[in-house]
Amino acid sequence: MWWTLGAKIRKIRPYWYLNYTKEDARKFLEKEFGWQYYGGHHLENRMTSFYHSIYAPQKFGVDFRNNTLSALVRMGKMTREEALREYNTPPHIEDGLLDYFKKRLQLSDSEYERIMSEPPKSWWEFPTYKKRFERLRPLFAVLAKANLVPMSFYLKYCFPRAES
């Protein structure tokens, strides 16, 4: 906060002003550097691949492809039907990925099954600064209107969460 409020340093986001497409970037990297596509968003290493392909979908019912495919449809790079077809195919899972992960974390099959079968925990079950941000909501409202903190921060963190 000091950098934003005290030093009045503003963030410049040049990527917001570039005409960028992933396909062009991939072609450039393949041509210039011999780069090979690794099969999906955040599948560049085995730990993130495990999280995105196995853990999050099985434990939390989250499929991160939803965001990417929705963005492609909104940008007109893919039809809704194509996106639904891709979304309804199972995510790519590297052979041996689960065994690698269990070995890496020294988990037995029973320990892994216990972890996966426990009910998921949510962020509000852990200590956070959210209550403090809620109490300071009037201050953050002024700061957001003055463009000293992002409006997205104010809207996301300064209001009580809706009970589900």
N, C-alpha and C positions, 0 to 999 in steps of 0.2 A: 504494500500500500504506500510505503514511503515514496517509491519511484513515481507512482501515479499522482499522489497528492502533494507530497513535499517538493520533489524535484520537477514535477509537471512534465514528466517524460511520456510522450504519446507513442503508441504502437503504430507503426506503418505496416500495412499488410499488402506488399506488392503482388502477391499471388492472386489477390482479388481482381487485379486489372490485367492479367495475362490470359490470352486465348490458349488454353491448355487442354489437350485430350490425352487420356491414358494410352490410347492406341498409337498415337504419333510418338509418344515417349517410348513405348515398348519397341516400336520399329526402329527408332533411333538407337536405343541401347543394344538391340540385337545386331544391327548393322555395324555400329561403330566399335562395340566392345565384346561382341559374341555372347551377350547376356541371354540366359534362358529363363522363360517364364516359369514360375514355380507352382502354378495351378490355382491361385486365388488370393484374395485380399488377406493380408497378415498370415500367409502360409510360408513366409520366408525362412522360418526356423521351426524346429520340431516342437518346441514348447508352445509357441503361439499357434502352431498348426493343431496341436492337441486341444488347446483351449477353444479355438474356433470350430473345430470339426467334431470333437467328441464331448468335451466337458460342458460347455455352455448349452449345446442343444439337448444333451441328455439330462443334465442336472437342472437347468433353468428353463428349458424349452425355448431358448433364444437361437435364432438363425440369423447371423450377421449378414448373410447375403441379401436379406430383405432391404436393408438400407441402400446397398449398392445397386440392386436391381431397380428399386423405386427411383433412385436418382437418374439412372439411365433412361427410364421411361419418361420422367419429367423433362429430360433434356432432348427427348426425341431420338435417342440413339438406339432404342429398342422398343418394340411394341409391347403392349401390356400382355398379350398372349404369349409372346416369346419369353418374357420375364416370368410369367406364371409357369410355363413349361420348365424353365431352368430351375425355378424355385422348388418345384415338385419333384425334381430328381434328387436323390440323396447326395449330401456333400461328399467331395473327394476326401477319402481317408487313406493316407499312406499305409502300405503294408507294414505291420510290425510297430506302428506308432504307439499303440496302447501298451504293448510290452516294453517298449523303450521308456515310456513315461513312468511306468510302475518301477522299472529297474532303476531309473535315474533318481526317483524319490524314495527308493527302498520301501515300496509298498507291496505287501503280499496281496494275493487275489482277494482274500477276505477283508483286509483293511480297505482296499479300493472299493469293494462292493458296499462296505459299511458307509464310507464317505458319500458314495453316490446315492445310497438309499435314504440318508438323513434328509429331513426337510430343509430346503434352501433357506439361508438367512438373508435378510435384506439389509440395506445400508443403515436403516434407522435403528438396528439392533447394536450398533457400534457407536462409540463416542465420536461426535463431530462438532464443528463450530456452527452448525445450522441454527441452533437456538440463539446463539449470540447474534448472528446475522438477522434473525427475526426481530430480536429486541432493538437492534440498530436500524431497522427498516427505514424510519424517517431520514436518517443520515444518508443511507445508501440511495434513497429516492432522490435527494438533492444532488448527490455525487453522480448518479446516472443521468439526471437531466443536464448536468454540466458536462457530460461526456468524460468524466474522470474515472468512472468504472463502467464496464460494459452493461448496457441495459439487460442483456441476457443473464448476467450475474444477478442483478437485482430481481428479475422475474423468477429465476430458478431457485435462489437461495434465501430470499428475504420474506417469503410467505410460508405460513404453516402448510405442511403437506396434507393433502386430502386423505382422510381415513378411508381405507378400502374395505 
